[in-house]
Amino acid sequence: MLDDFGSFGKDLDGYINYMYAFKESQKGGGGGKKPPSNSGCLTSLAFALAFILVITALLSY
């Protein structure tokens, strides 16, 4: 293992500080929550109703 990690320090303390900074920089922003998909129950119901109406209209001709 290297002895000097620049501004992060030397030896084990420098390595720990470097790895902590590296991991923090690799994190994504936004708190880690998944954005809403906007496909709730009402949306699913509306698509199902529209599908049934289209099929009914096609079969009635």
Residue, then its C-alpha position, 0 to 999 in steps of 0.5 A: m500500500l502507498d504511504d502518502f495520499g496527498s491532502f488526505g494524509k499518510d498511511l492508514d488514515g490517509y487511505i481511509n480519508y481517500m476512500y471515504a472521499f472517493k465513495e462520497s463522490q461516486k454517490g448519485g444525487g437526490g437522496g436515493k429515492k426512486p422517482p415516481s413512475n406515474s403509473g398508479c392504480l387510476t392510470s392502470l384502470a384508465f388504460a384497461l377501460a380504454f382497451i376494453l372500449v377499443i376492443t368492443a368498438l372493433l368487434s361491433y363492426 
